[in-house]
Amino acid sequence: MVRKAERGAVHPAHARLPLEQVGDGTETAAWICSRHSISPKLLAPPGPDEVEIEMMIRAAVSAPDHGRLRPWRFIRIANSGRDALGELFAEAQRRKNPDCTEAELERERDRAARAPVLLAAIARINRGCDIPEREQLISVGAAIQNILLVAHALGYGTRIVSGAKTRDRDLCSALGLAAAEELVGFVCIGSATRSAKPARRPSPLEHLSSWDG
Ligand SMILES: Cc1cc2nc3c(=O)[nH]c(=O)nc-3n(C[C@H](O)[C@H](O)[C@H](O)COP(=O)(O)O)c2cc1C
């Protein structure tokens, strides 16, 4: 197959990879479609190492970003911080439901321990500028998706989780978030212990129409 870059349809400035590594794009497209979430309960060591995490964040900061506002940041939860995070989860649960049981609190604590690598994804929406807030939030989503795709490329399973606790301001400030920052969720990354059923996806044509004036 003749690659687009060879046909001249891709400007050389966009073909950053050596041509022999670019492929014709169909493999990459199929690979993107093969990404699916894995329950954090099924994510075991090894998780990504420092170099791989940096690759993920490099991809995150390559997300489309109107106005170059960089409306995202990520906090890696150190393994030594997992117990403390578990306590924050439990306290948030207690604030949400003062009548919750000890078993529910324990489940919350357990959530902080699950994935080998846990990244808190933070949105830093600039509310006083010309770039609409929704565009900034989309940029945060694109940054997170880039992390998921690089993790997938490296062979790791992932899932984003959130829940009411991500909107708990005490929990957010304990994680070091400023008042204007929002905790979007936690990106869980690790090695899948089981293969999951292929995700059911909608038909693409149900989500595409054309307009001809
Ligand atoms: C910002 C965000 C937060 C999410 N939070 C949760 C969550 O708390 N619990 C959950 O089961 N799924 C959550 N999801 C959905 C899963 O991460 C996952 O995308 C969904 O189960 C679909 O699986 P798929 O990624 O294989 O399509 C969240 C997704 C996003 C984008």
PDBQT file of the ligand as one rigid body, heavy atoms in Angstrom, charges set to zero:
ROOT
HETATM    1  C1  LIG A 301     -14.213  11.581  33.494  1.00  0.00    +0.000 C 
HETATM    2  C2  LIG A 301     -14.728  10.170  33.578  1.00  0.00    +0.000 A 
HETATM    3  C3  LIG A 301     -15.048   9.620  34.814  1.00  0.00    +0.000 A 
HETATM    4  C4  LIG A 301     -15.525   8.312  34.911  1.00  0.00    +0.000 A 
HETATM    5  N1  LIG A 301     -15.848   7.780  36.132  1.00  0.00    +0.000 NA
HETATM    6  C5  LIG A 301     -16.282   6.519  36.225  1.00  0.00    +0.000 A 
HETATM    7  C6  LIG A 301     -16.597   5.929  37.482  1.00  0.00    +0.000 A 
HETATM    8  O1  LIG A 301     -16.471   6.552  38.533  1.00  0.00    +0.000 OA
HETATM    9  N2  LIG A 301     -17.042   4.654  37.508  1.00  0.00    +0.000 N 
HETATM   10  C7  LIG A 301     -17.187   3.930  36.356  1.00  0.00    +0.000 A 
HETATM   11  O2  LIG A 301     -17.598   2.769  36.432  1.00  0.00    +0.000 OA
HETATM   12  N3  LIG A 301     -16.882   4.445  35.157  1.00  0.00    +0.000 NA
HETATM   13  C8  LIG A 301     -16.443   5.723  35.053  1.00  0.00    +0.000 A 
HETATM   14  N4  LIG A 301     -16.154   6.268  33.836  1.00  0.00    +0.000 N 
HETATM   15  C9  LIG A 301     -16.324   5.443  32.631  1.00  0.00    +0.000 C 
HETATM   16  C10 LIG A 301     -15.186   4.433  32.469  1.00  0.00    +0.000 C 
HETATM   17  O3  LIG A 301     -13.928   5.038  32.683  1.00  0.00    +0.000 OA
HETATM   18  C11 LIG A 301     -15.217   3.831  31.051  1.00  0.00    +0.000 C 
HETATM   19  O4  LIG A 301     -14.911   4.790  30.094  1.00  0.00    +0.000 OA
HETATM   20  C12 LIG A 301     -16.557   3.226  30.734  1.00  0.00    +0.000 C 
HETATM   21  O5  LIG A 301     -16.799   2.170  31.624  1.00  0.00    +0.000 OA
HETATM   22  C13 LIG A 301     -16.632   2.725  29.290  1.00  0.00    +0.000 C 
HETATM   23  O6  LIG A 301     -15.640   1.785  29.060  1.00  0.00    +0.000 OA
HETATM   24  P1  LIG A 301     -14.702   1.898  27.784  1.00  0.00    +0.000 P 
HETATM   25  O7  LIG A 301     -13.654   2.925  28.144  1.00  0.00    +0.000 OA
HETATM   26  O8  LIG A 301     -14.174   0.526  27.598  1.00  0.00    +0.000 OA
HETATM   27  O9  LIG A 301     -15.546   2.348  26.647  1.00  0.00    +0.000 OA
HETATM   28  C14 LIG A 301     -15.670   7.554  33.731  1.00  0.00    +0.000 A 
HETATM   29  C15 LIG A 301     -15.339   8.105  32.484  1.00  0.00    +0.000 A 
HETATM   30  C16 LIG A 301     -14.880   9.394  32.399  1.00  0.00    +0.000 A 
HETATM   31  C17 LIG A 301     -14.535   9.953  31.046  1.00  0.00    +0.000 C 
ENDROOT
TORSDOF 0
